[in-house]
Amino acid sequence: MANVGRTLKLLIAAEQCYDPPTLSTMQHLTSAASAAFKTPLIPPGWIEATSQLDQIAPRIDINADQIEILEGPQEFYEALKQKIRNAKTRIYLSTLYIGKTEHELVSTIHDVLTKAPDVKVSILTDALRGTREDPEPSCASLLASLVVDFPERVEIRMYHTPNLTGLRKRFIPKRINEGWGLQHIKLYGIDDEVILSGANLSSDYFTNRQDRYHVFSSKRVTNYFSRIHDAVCCVSFLLQPDTSSSSSSHTLIWPTSNPAPNPLSDPKGYVKAATSVLLPLSAPSAPSPTTSHSFNPQSGGKPTTTTIYPLLCHPPTLNTELPALQTLLASPLLRSYTFTAGYFNPHPLVTSSLLTASSSSSSNPTGPAKGTILTASPFANGFHNSPGISALLPPAYTHLSLRFLQSARRANAAIHLYEWRRGTVGHPGGWTYHAKGLWAYFSRPTGAKGEGEEGKGGVMATVIGSSNYTARSYGLDLEVGALVVTDDEALMAKLRREEEGLRAWTGEVGEEELGGRERRAGWRVRAAMWVVKAVGGSL
């Protein structure tokens, strides 16, 4: 049992754990994507890029200049603090956790509450991750101080998975218990702006952990994600200060006003009720307009060139991200794509879509799409040279990358894999890699106005958010993201620069290197992966 426990700890450390019961349980999630392509493309113009997606997720049309892309963790942190300092009405933060030593960030929130009496703050974290260090200083104890000083204007909610109850919750140790599901959403909303990212709120994400960060300066977009945040909050525990206890500064209660039963006492009832709260927020929008561009009332009547599709994953009942990804990768207009994940182990259906899009047997009339994969080098993996069994993580991901390239070769898929490295983890100047997402480039239909070289004159899409696109993301964790579709040249240039900025720290690797003597996975790595699979897990 001790060995199994250590193996499970390895899974949690990787933040990749537990497949859904069977692959067939995910098939219903792809029906929207299949149905979408029964509707023929409407050539030429803007609609061909979005008509399929309109059947999968809500749609919000905005102007391209309402999106800003930040480059790195320091810029992200400074932008976040500056926006909080200037807040006038609201701050909502959804994150896995806030680091227990992030006193500067909490002080920034405290300061704006002091000087701006109309500001209200709502923070959502995960209950298991947020209380991991209790009764020592933790995320929960840090945030409780805000409630003490501003009880009427600050609300802290902590989501608890319905998968960890009873004896399982009682006996499974902290950190390992996080393998049964987490609140993994990252949304940072201030007034009428929201930052979507994969970054949590702790020191490494503010200094030397590379992620992606998109700022949406749109009241409609910010309001939509605020509704997602509020919906999850209302089916989560409420953090309250506990002045009566000498051992803890806080307690978690389940308000009677919550529209769902306590997940610890009635997990099935909780899932049903939480689904009913979140389902309306994931419903597709009305049918696409018949004009080539729609109009944003906030833009003074100017035509928009950019569409946002919010994506939501609430296992086991809701997932709009997977069919949206499949739709993009199955498009006959797809010319190339870049897919990135710090932990490269995509869900089997995502893997299949990546391989099919770039395969020589692709149905794409212009030929297979050029595929690029960006993932972390072992030297950019947070567990490089870590003590104990977690040291097996970097070679395990190397082995998974090798298996992917072998599958690509068998499928005659034009895919190249690059590893990201910026120094070495644990050494001065060393960074880790946590970015995830997709950049996809599309042609217009033959003869359509604007056909040009790759990334110019066509249509581009990107997916950004909290998801790692793994079996865990789609089987256990709460995830939120956005699919952005645009034909605006300036925004497409920004997206290309974002992708190229990440590529600048990469080097291509192939089967020969990954399978070579220095990097070949040894028997311990293979055995650990076998045990993981045997107990129903996934890296």
BELQUITA-V509705 format. One record per helix or strand of 2 or more residues. SS is the DSSP state (H for helix, E for strand). FROM is the first residue (numbers start at 1). LEN is the number of residues. If there is no record, write none. Layout:
SS:FROM:LEN + SS:FROM:LEN
This chain:
H:2:13 + H:23:14 + H:47:3 + H:53:3 + E:60:3 + H:64:3 + E:67:4 + H:73:13 + E:90:5 + H:103:13 + E:120:7 + H:127:4 + H:139:11 + E:154:6 + H:166:6 + H:176:5 + E:187:4 + E:193:5 + H:203:5 + E:209:2 + E:213:4 + H:219:15 + E:237:5 + E:250:4 + H:267:16 + H:297:3 + E:306:9 + E:318:2 + H:321:10 + E:334:8 + H:348:11 + E:370:7 + H:378:3 + H:388:23 + E:415:6 + E:432:2 + E:436:7 + E:459:7 + H:471:5 + E:478:9 + H:489:15 + E:506:4 + H:511:4 + H:523:12
